[in-house]
């Protein structure tokens, strides 16, 4: 289990990892925490970590760890003559945001030849990049709200053509970090400058009076299914911000199931699977939509390729409400990881 990481979402990753460890069933966890500087540390007491009320404040061990590449890849724990080589059956990268959910760690695990949970390099990179997500979604025929992309020597010319309010978002970040809602043009430049603190590309997206609808997806290849239950986020604040998600005890009401008619829920489920396929998903994802309160139109918003696994996270809640327990969900994800690895291992590496 990899958790922590270099992104601003490292605390959320710790909480997700603790919840997963509590629901591993018969599987034995090997915990590796990645710190804010990118250093890997093996953790000796996974159950104590999982029971801690604030996992991100747990007194972490500093035993060095690394992935050893080669014909027999391994997790190397410790250093010098006391180093141990451990061969994990699979890796669960419970990492949120850049340097973990964006294809970088997935690329390392591919090179190492280790099975891992979740989307591959391409699907992870696309899902992390909000601009690329929207461009590919448009090509696939999924409805997306009008948007403008700012980068380099940016101007507000295209962004000011959008209808206000708008949302300003760093391109490659999650958990609503650096996201701002702007009600009128005079506040746009300030919000954009603040968003550029987190990324070199910023997305400005038209806002609509909408309900925030979410659907969980599980599987790979031809075996992909959406959760039977569709959820809804009803934020108590103006929108579902980082504070509303993780810092405010009553920041939002999470409804599973959402109050939707059967036809509308089925439309969400179908579009979630379509988006998962179009964006190269594998293993798991939470697909988010906006349901216009005035027109009833459903807009694809984004895909989260490593959604939160905290006690209030919608992904495990939706599967639980659909009849799949947290423990069985984790087991299913590990089996999917091993299945993909075996399929890739059978591929030819010669020209003949």
N, C-alpha and C positions, 0 to 999 in steps of 0.2 A: 504494500500500500504506500503510494507516494502522496504526500500532503504538504501543506504550507505553501512554499513557493515565493517567487520574486514579485508577484503582482500585488496590487492593492487589495486583492480579495483573499489574501493568505489566511486571515482570521476565519472567514467563512469556510475555507477549505479544511481548517482544523476541526470545526464543528461537524462538517460533513463526514470527515474521516472517522471521528469518534462514533457517530451514529452507525456507520457501516460496520465498524468493528463490533459494536453491540449486536449486530444482526448477521454475523458471519456464519452462524450455525456451526457445522463441524469443521469448517476451514480454519487453518492456523494462520494468524496474521503475522507478517514481518513488516514492521513499520519503519518507513524512512521519511524523516522530515527534511524538507528543503527550506533553508532559511532565506532571509531577505537578500542575502548576498549570493545566493545560488549554491551554497555548500550543502552537501548531503550528510545527514546524521541518522544513524540507526538508533531506534528506541527500544529499550529492553522490556518495558512493562506495558504492553498494549492494553490490557484490561484496566489497569489503573488510569491510563490516559483516557480510555473510553468512558470511565465513570466520573471524570472530573467535571464539575459544574460549568467551568469555563475552559474548554479544551485548549484554546489559544493561549491561556496563561499557565498551562501545565509546565512543571519544571523539567524541561526537555534534556535528554542525554545529548552529549556531544561526541559520540563515537563515530568516527569518519566512516563513510560508506560510499561505494561507487559501483557502477555497472561495468563489469569486465567483458570486453568484446572478445570474439574468437569462435572457434569451432564449438566450444561448450560455454556459452555465456553464463555469467553468474553474478550474484550480488556479493561483493566483497565487503566484509564488515571488519573494522579495525585496521591496523597498519602493522607493518614489519612482520616479525616472526609470529605474532599473535593473531594475524589476520585470518578470518574464516571465509570460505567460499560457500555460499548458499545458492541453491538452484530453485528459484520460485516456479511454481506451476503456471502462474499468471501474475500479471501486474495490474493493479487497479490505480490508475492515475487520478486520484480524487483532488484534482487541481483545477482551480477556477481562474480564468483570465489568461493574460499573456504568460509565456514561458511555462505552459502546462496544458492549457486547453486549446492552444492555437496551432497545433501540429508539430511544435518543436520537440517536446518530450516524446510524442508519438514517432517522430523520425528516429530518435535515439533508440527506442525500443524495437523499431523495424530493423535497424542496422544490427542491433544486438541479437535479433532473432528470438525475442521473447513475446509470448502471447500477452495481449493487453486489452483491457476493457475499453469500449467506446469506439468512436469514429476513428478512421485512419487519418493519415497526414493531410490529404486533400479535404476531406469532409470537416476535419477539425479547423483547418486554416480558413476555409470558406465560412464556416459558422461563426468564427471569431471576428471576421471582417464584415461589418455591417453594410458597407458599400458593395462589396462583392456579393454578399448574400442577396441584396436587393436587385442587383443587375442580373444575376442568374435566375432569380425568382421571376423577374420580368420575362426573360427568355422562355421560361417554362410555362408562362401564361398565368402565373399567380398574381392576384391583384395586390399592388403595393401603393402606398400613398405617395404623392409627389414629394420630391426631395432635391436637395442641392448638395454638392460635395465641395468642400473647401480644403485646399492644401497649398503648400508653397507660398508664393506671394498672392495671398487670397484677397478677394474683394467680396462684397455682399451683394453684387449685382443680381446673380441668379437667386440667391436666398430671399431677397426682398420681393421677388415675384410670387412667392408662396403666400397662401392665406394664413393669417395669424389667428390664433396662437401657433407657435412652432416649437418643436423640441430640438435642442442642440445636444449632440452626442459625440463623444470620442469614438473613432471608428472601430478600434479594437480593444474594447474593455467591456466588462459585464457588471452585473449586480447594481446597475444604475449609477455607478461611480462616474462623476463628472457630467451627469445629465442635467440639463436645465430647461425649464419651461419658460418661454418668452411670450408675453402677451401682446406686445406691440413693437414696431420696428426700432424704436429708440433704444430698446434694451438689448438688441441683438448683438451688437459688436462686443459688448462686455461679456456676454455669455460665451461667445465664440472664443474670445481670448482665454477665458477660464478653461474651456474644454481643451484648448491647445496645450494646456499644461500636462495633459495625459496622453496625447497622441499627436502625430504629425499630420493626420487627416481627421477632419471633422465633418459629421453629417448633420445637415439641417433638414428636418422633416416636418411636413405639414401636420398639424394636429386636428383631430375631429372629436366631437363629443361622443365618446365610445365606452363600451364595456370591455374590460380586459379579460379575454377568454384564453384558456390554456388547455393543451392536450398533450398527453404523454405517449411516446412512441417507443416500441421495443422490437428488436429483431434485426435481420439482415438478409440480403439476397431477395428471394421470393417470399421469405417468411417474415413479413413485416406487419405488425398490427398496432392499432391505436388503442388506447385505454377505452374501455366501455363507457367510463364516466368522464365527462368534460368538466373542467373547473372554471371558476371565475375569481378574479382578484378584485376586491372592492376596497381601494385604499382610503384611509381616513384623511390623509393629507391630499394636496392638490393632484399628486400623481404618485405612483409606486416607487418612491425614491429609495436610496440605500438606507437612510434612517428608518423609513417605514418598514423596510424588509427585515432589518437586523437589530436596530437600536430601540425602536418603540415597541413596548409590550403589546399595544393594541394598534399597531400601525396600519393594519389592514384586516379585512375579513376575507378568509379563504373559504370559498364555497365549493364543495365537491359532493354532490353534483351541482353544476350551475343551473339556474332557473332558465332553461331553454326548452323549446319544443323539440320533439323527436326529430323533425326534419332539419332544424337548425343544428342540433347536436351532430347529426350524421354528416352534415355539410362540413362541420369543423373537423370531424374525424377523418373524412376523405381528404380534405385539403392538407391535414397534418401529414398523412402518409405520402401524398404527392410532393410536399415540400421536402420531406425526409429523403425521398428518392432523388429528387432533382438536385439536391445540395450534397449528395454523396454521403448520406448518413449510414451509420452502422452501429448496432448495439443499442444505443439509447439516445434520446433527445426529448426535450420539451419544446413544443412548437407553440408560439404565442401569436394571438390574433387580436384585432380590434373590431368590435361589432358596433357599427355606427348606430347610435340611439335614434337618430332622426330618419335615416333611410333604410336601416336594416342590412346595409351592405357589409360584407365580411372582408376585412383586409388582412393579408399576411403581414405580420410585424417582424418576427425574427425567430431563429432557431438557436437553442442552447444545447450544445453537444455534450456538456458535462454539467447538468443542472444540479442545484443544491440537494443534499441528502440530509438536511437538518430536520428537526422535529416539526418545523412549520413549512418545510419545502413542499411545493405542489407535486413534484414528480412522484415521490413515494406515496404521497397522499392519494393521488389519482389511481395508482395501481392498487393500493390497499382497498380503495372504494370499489375497484373493479374486480376484487376477489383474489389478488395476488399479494401475499404478505411481504413485508420488508425482507425477511430472510430468504424467501423463495425468489424475490426479485434479484437480490444480490447473487444468489446461486445461478439464476438464469443468465445474468450478465457475464459471470465467469465462464459458464459453458459456451456462450456465444464467442467469447474471446478465444477459447481453445479451439472451437470449431473453425474459426477463420484462420487461425495459425496453421492448423493441419491442412486446410485447403491450399494455403499459400506454399506450404512445405512440399506439396506434391507437384508444383509447377516446375517445368524444365528450366535448367540454367545453362543449357548448351544450345548450339545452333541447329542441331539435328532433330 
